[in-house]
């Protein structure tokens, strides 16, 4: 489940639980960047956003790291923050209503009504928020069975876990020249934070499945086998991991990435003499990488920029993550065989209701969604 239920705190406070983050060049408006954060797994069509949270996008410029191993990018000093806040829910004539507002780094603010498909628009900014069909596709039980059994357990076809569930989607589009100037390569993360004088980060998400598939499993980690690490990881600044837990994150990733690599009985990612997996530092640079100077492509852009950098070739797409891209197949193929073998498919290739290429992109909510299961394992 991409980032759904990614730790005890997300399970306890589902309203602040980020399920997915997307970033891509707008298919509708060249020169604009689309940013999406989805929250509240198993949202009902009439659910609303929390007035007690700040929904935040953070972006940094990226440059290539010269030489050496590890992650191919270095975040620059410049910081851009886009914050969205919501009013309390009010009622008039039996109709519930909620308003939202998003603010750019330059102070430009756009207001909108929740669940109004047209959203709101200002100079260099437009925004939408509301309940939407969850676009994430994955056969999650088969992935969990793979971890439990040590055998690839995907079937063809697979099935989307509780297909038809909803999320609360926040869609923000910004005009790149207005906000980022001439910077084209960007790092993107989404966050939920407490709203008020004391701002506490509850969740932060860059790439899908970092927490649940790469940091979650404990049994392969001989250093911190009993440690639930995801809440600690969620609280961290993605751009400035603190030394205190870094060793624990690295030990967990080295172990779990090694597990995924071994599923086809071939080592495609040999560990170095210290037991470090070649992808560990890239995974810890947990942000989407987008090139706003490159064109939008509907599928196939996920990890394009990172893999091109690792292989020393130019990238062709805007990177980031689009709504209909089957990122799970891309991810598992990278982890299991480094692209040296067949595509590792989870048997689910598209959403039952794919996203469109017109704002706000995500499909309208399921009016009769499956209900949240009682227990999660």
Secondary structure, 3 states (H helix, E strand, C coil): CCCCCCCHHHHHCHHHCEEEEEEEECCCCCCEEEEEEEEEEEECCCCCCCCCEEEEEEEEEEEECCCCCCCCEEEEEEEEEEEEEECCCEEECCEEECEEEEECCCCCEEEEECCCCCCEEECCEEEEEEEEECCCCCCHHHHHHHHHHCCCCCCCCCCCCCCCCEEEEEEEEEEHHHHHCCCCEEEEEEEEEECCCCCCEEEEECCCCHHHHHHCCCCCCCCCCCCCCHHHHHHCCCCCCCHHHHHHHHHHHHHHHHHHHHHHCCCCCCCCCCCCCCCHHHHHCCCEEEECCCCCCCCCCCCHHHHHHHHCCCCCCCECECCCCCHHHHHHHHHHHCCCCCCCCCCCCCCCCCCCCCCCCCCECCCCCCCCCCCCC
